[in-house]
Amino acid sequence: MIKKVLIDKANRTYQFPPDLFSFLPDNDKPSLIKKTELIDLGKFNWNIPFDKDLHISSDSLQKASSGKIQLLKEAISDWIYEQHKIKINPKKEVYIGGGISQILFSTALAYIDPGDLIFVPELGLPLYRKVTTAAGGEPVSYALSSKTDWKPDFKKLFTRVGHVSRLLFLNSPHNPTGYTLNQSELEHLVATASKENIAVINDAAYQSVTGQQNISLVGTKNGKRIGIEVYSFSYQFGLPQLPFGFAVGSKELIEGLAQSATLFSNHIPKYYIDLALEGIRKFPSDNISSVKKEILKSKNEAEKLFELLNIENIGSNILPFMWGKLSKRKSANKFATQLFRKYRVLSVPGTVFGNNGEGFLRLSLTAPPTEYQQAYSRIQKKLSLLTKSDESDE
C-alpha cells in the first residue's frame, strides 16, 4: 500500500504577514442585503484598458531581442535625466523585468542571507516583510504612525541594528498614508544609509499619480550610489495593466538583481517594449491625466462617505488612497468586516499594514466615483445596522 506523503510547509510560510484582505471570512456569510453586488472600494484597480481596435500579431508576442531591450533602457535613462537631471548608465544602471513584486523579491534573493536584519516600514504593505522572510531575512520595523505625523522614523538606523542591517525597504509615495519624502528628507536618508552601509530599495509605484512633482530617491544627489528605485511601466506611464516593471540606480544592486532574476521566466514580448517606448515618449500621457481626474472625483465622493461613517480623513491628499481615523477607537478589522458583511462594501483595515494601523481604514480612489455614490446610498439607507453594532461593542 502506498501511503500518502505528509509534509509540513517551511517555517517561513508561517511567518508571512497577512494579506490585505485576509480579514474577510473564508466562507462568506449571506448578506443582510440579499442579492447585493459587492462594491469594491478596497483594491487598487488600474482601469486603463487596452485599445479596442488592437490586433496583436504572433510576431509581436515573441521575445524581444537584447537590442530592443537596450533601446528601452536608453529611453528610460533619457527620461530619468529629463525628469531629475541625473545621468543613468543604461547598460549597468537599468533593469527591465516583471512586475514590482517580482523585482523586489529578486532583489531580496540577491542580497539577503539567512538571519540578516532588514528594515521594513511599519505601517507598510505586507509585501516588504514577505519578500524579506521568503529570502530568509528578519524584518525589523521602522515606524510610520500618527505619533510621527506619518513620517518614517529612521532613528533605528543609528542603533546596533542599523550597524548590522543590509537593506531598507522604502515606499515613497507611501501606501496607505500618502506621505512622500521631500528632497531634504531624501538627502538625509542618502547620507545616513551611506554612513551605515545600508542599501535603500524604494518602491515608487504611485509616483505618477500623486498630483505633485515627482520626488525621487535616484533623482536625489548621490541617491543612485546607495540604492535603487522600482517602477511599474503601467502606473508610471499610463499603460494598460501589465506584469512589467523596471529598476534604476546602483550598478552593483542592479547587477545582483539581474542575476537573481534569472531564476524566473523573463519572457518580455516585443509588444511590451513597443508599448513602453510609446508611453515614455508621451509622458505625461493623456491616460495619466485622465486617471488623476477620476481619482479627484472619487476623492470628493469618498470624503462624503467618510463623513457619513464619522471617519476623519487624515492622510495625504496626493495619493490614490484615503486614509481615515475611525471614531471612538474602533477596531479597524471589525469595522471593515461589518462594512463587508452588512453592506457588501469592501475596504481595507489599517491593521493589515501593521499594528500602527489599528483604528484606521483605507479606501482606494481607483474605484469609480459612481461606486462611492452607490456605497453612500446603500449605507445611508440602513446606517442603523452599523450604529447597532457600535452600541453592542460598548
N, C-alpha and C positions, 0 to 999 in steps of 0.2 A: 504494500500500500504506500502511495506517495503522499507524504504529509505536506500540508500547506506550509509554505515558508512564512515565518513571522519575523519581522524586522522592525526595530524601533527607528523612528526618524532621528536624524542628527540633532544633538542638543541645541545647535544654533537656531533651529527652526522654532523651538520653544521660546527663544529669546527675541524673536521678531516682534516689533511693536504692532498693535492692532492697526488694520487698515482704516481708511476714512469712514467707511460705512459698516464697520464691524458691530456698531450698536444696534443695527437692525436685527429683529428676531429671525432665527433660522427658518421657522415656519410662520409665515406672515398670517396673523390672525385676521379674521374678517373685519373690515372697517365698519364703524358705526354708520358711515355714509355709504350705503350699498351701491355697488356697481359704479364707483367713482374712480376715475383715472388718476394716476399719480401725477402730481405737479412737482417737477424736479427743479428745486432751487438750490441744490447742493453741489452737483457735479460741474466741473469745468468743461463745458461743451463748446468746441470750436466749430462755429457754424458757417465757415466759408466753404461753399460747395465747389465741386468740380464743374467745369464748363459743360453745359448740357449737350452741346454740339461736339464734344470732344470725341475723337476717334483715335485710339492708341494702336499703332501698328505693332506687330510682333517684334519688329526690329528695335523699337524704342524701349521694349521691356528687357532687352538683352543687357548684360552687364556693361557698365560704362568703362571705357578704356582708361588707363592710368593718365593718358594725355588729357582726356576730358575732365577727369577729376582734378588734375593740376590746374586746368583752366578755371575751375570753380574756386580752388584755393587762392588763386591770384585775384579773382574778383572779390573774395572775402577780405583779403589783405588790403585791397584798394578801398573797400567800404570802411574798414576799421580806420584807415588813415583819414578818409574823408570825414568820418564822424568824430574822431578823437585826436587826430594829428599824431598818431603813434605808428611807427613803421613795424610791420609784421613780416617775417620771412615766410612766404607761402609754402616753401618746401619743408621747413623744420618747425614752424610755429603755428600750423593749422592742421587740425584733424577733422576728417569728414567721416561720418558713420551713421549709426542707428539713432534712435531717439535719446532724449536726455537721460532717462533711467538707465539705458544700456551704457551710455558713455560714463555715467557716474559709477556704475558697477565695474566697468572695465578699469577705471582709474583706481578704484578700491583694490581690485585684484592685483594691480601693478605695484601698489605702494603700501599695502597694509599686510603686515605679518601677524601671525597669531599672537595675541596678547598686547598688540600695540594700542596705545591710548589715542583716541581720535575725537576731536571736538565736533559736536553737533549742536544745532540750535534747539533750545527749549524755551519757547514754542518753535515748532517746525514740522515740516512734512515727515511722516514716518519713513520715507524713502532713505533719508540720510543715515538713520540708525540701522535700517535694514541692510543697506549695502556694506556698512561697516561690520555688522555682525556676520554677514554672509562670508566676508573675507577673513574672518577670524579676529577682528579687532574688538576693542572695548570702547563703546561710546561714552564720552564724557560731555555732559551738557554745559553750555554757557547760556546765560539767562536772557530771555526777552519776556518781559512781563509788564503789568501795569505799574509796578514799582520802578521800572526803568523807563517809563513812558514808551515802552515797546522798542526801545533802542537796544541793540545787542550789547551785552556787558562782557568785555574781553579781559576782565581782571584775572581770570584763571590762567591766562597765558603767561602771567608773571610768577605763577606758583611752581611747585615741584612738578605738577602735572604738565605745565607748559614746557618745562625744560626737557621732558622726555616724549612729548607728543610729536607726531609726524605730520598730521593733516588737520585742517579745519574746513569743515563744510559751511559755506555761507550761502544765504538765499536773499539776494538784494536785487530787485524789489522782493519784499518778504510776503510769503503766503503763510498765514492768513491776514496779518495786520496791515500790510501795505507799506511798512516802513522801508525807506530806501536810504542807505548810507550816502551822505553828501561827500563832496570832494575832500574836505578836511578830514572827515572820519575815515575815508578810504586810505588817504595818505598816512594817517596814524596807524591803521591796521597794517599797511605795507611795511612801515618801519618796524613795528612790533614783530610781525611774522619773520622779517629778515633777521632781526636780532635773536629771536628764539629758534630760528631754523625750522619754521613750520610752513608747509605749503598750503596755500589757500585755494579751494575749489569753489568758485561762485556759480551757482545756478541762476542764470539771468533770464529765465524763461519768459517773464512778463514784461521785459524791458520796453517793448514797443507799444504796449497798450496802457501805459501808466498815465498818459496825458501830460507828461512833463519831459523836459530834455533828458536824454539818456545819460546816466552817470555810470561809468564802467570801471571795474577793477583793472582790467587790462589797459583801459584808456587813461588810468592814473599813472603819473610818472613813476617808473620802476615797477609798476604793477606786474608786468609780464615776467619780471625776474623772480617773483615769489609765488606765482600761481597761474591758474588758467580760468577762463570763463566759458561756460557751456550754454549753448543756444539751441533753440528749435527753429528750423527753417520756416515751418508753418507759422508759428507765433510771431517770429521776428519780421518776416517779410510778407505776411498776409496771404499765405498759400493754403490750399486745402489740407486737411489733416493727413500727415504723412509720418511714418516712423523714421525720421530723417533729421539729423542734427549735426552740429559742429562744435569744436572747441578751439580756442585760440589762447596763446600765452607761452609760458616757459617751454623752451625746446626740449628740456630734459623730461618734463612731465608729459609733453605730447609724445615723445618717443616711447615712454613706458606705456602710455595709454594705447598707442597704436599696436604695440607688441602684444599686450594682453587681449586686445580686441580681436586678434586672430583666432581666439577660442570660439568666436561666434561666426555664424554665417554673415558675411558682409556684402551681400549682393546689392549693389546700388545700380538701379536701372538708368539707362541714358535719359529716360523721361524725367526722373527726379532731378538730374543735373540741369536739364533744359528749363524746368520749372524754377529751380533755384536761381539760375542766371537771370531769368526774366524778372524774378522777384527783387533781386538786388538792383537790377537796372532801374526798376520803377520805384524803388524805396524813396520816401514813404508812400506806399501804394494807396489807391482808392479803397482797396479792401480793408486796410488797416484803419483808414479814416471812417469807413462805414461801421466797423466793429466798435470803434471808440464812441460813435454817436449812439449806437444801440446800447452800449454799456451805460452811457449817461442817462438814457431814457429809463433803463431798468433800475438804475440807482434812484431816480426820482420816485419810482413806484415802490422800490424796496424800503425807502425811508418811511413811506406811508404804512407799510406793513410792520416795520419796527415800532412805529408809534402805536399802532393798534395792539401790538403784543407787549407794549410797555418795555421795549428794549432800547437802550441808549447806544447810538452809533458812535463808537469811539475810535474806529480805525482811520486809516488814511483815506483821503478822497481821490487817490490817484491810481488805485489798482482795481482789477475786475472782481473784487470781493467786497462784501460788507461784513465788518467785524463789530459785533454788538455785545453789550453787557446786559445780562439778564437781571431783572429786578429781584430784590429780596434774597439774593444769594442762592438762586435756584440751581438745582443740579442740571448741568448742561446736557448730560446724557439722557436724563429723564425727560427734560423739556423737548429735546429733539425727537425722542421716541413718541411722546404724546402728539406732537405735530404730525408724525408719520401715521400713527395708528388711528387717531381721531379725525384727522383732516386729509390724510394722504398727501401731505406736503413734506417733501424731502429737504432737509437742511443738514448741517454738519456741526456736531457738538464740539466745543473748544477742547475738550479733554483728549480727543484723538491726536491733537498736536502736542500734547504734553500736559503735565499736572498744572502748569500755569494757566491753562485754558479753562479750568473749572469756573463755571459761572458765565461763560461766554458762548456765543453762537456765530457761525459763519454761513453766509449766503453767497452764492455765485452769481455775479452780474452778467454772465454769459447767457443766462436764462432770458428769454424774450420778455419785454415789458408786459405783454399780454398774459404771460404765466403769473407774473406778480399780481396783476389785476384780478385774475381768477382766484389766486390764493387768498387775497384780501377779502374778496366777496364770500368765498367759502367759509373762511374763519369767522368773519363778522356775523354771518347768519347764525352760527352756533358757537359763539365765543364762550358761552356758559359751560361748554364741555371742558374747556381749558381752565376756566375760573373754578369750577368744582374740584378739579384735580389739584389746583393750588391750595384750596381750603383744606383738602384731605391731607396735605403734606404738613400742615401747621400743627 
